[in-house]
Amino acid sequence: MIRVNLPDIKACLIIAMDVVDAGRKADLP
């Protein structure tokens, strides 16, 4: 099994949220 640190997962989620937020703002006129 691959060992993953929880902080790494949290960082990935935060980055993903930022990307989604940026995408939503870009979609707005």
N, C-alpha and C positions, 0 to 999 in steps of 0.2 A: 504493500500500500504506500501511496505517496503521502508524506507528512506535510500538512499545511498549517501555518501559524494563523491563529485567529486574527491578529492585527493585520495580517496580509489580506485576509478575506474582507475585513472591514474597510481597508484602504481601497480594495477593488470595487466594493459596493459604493463607496463615496465617489470614486472616479466615475463609475457608471451613472450614478445619479446626476453628477455634474454634466456629463455628456447628454443625458436625456433632457435636462433643463435647458442646455444650450440649444438643443434641437428644437424644443418647443418654442423658445424665444425666436429662433431663426424662422420658424413657420409663421409667426405672427407678422402681419403687414406693418 
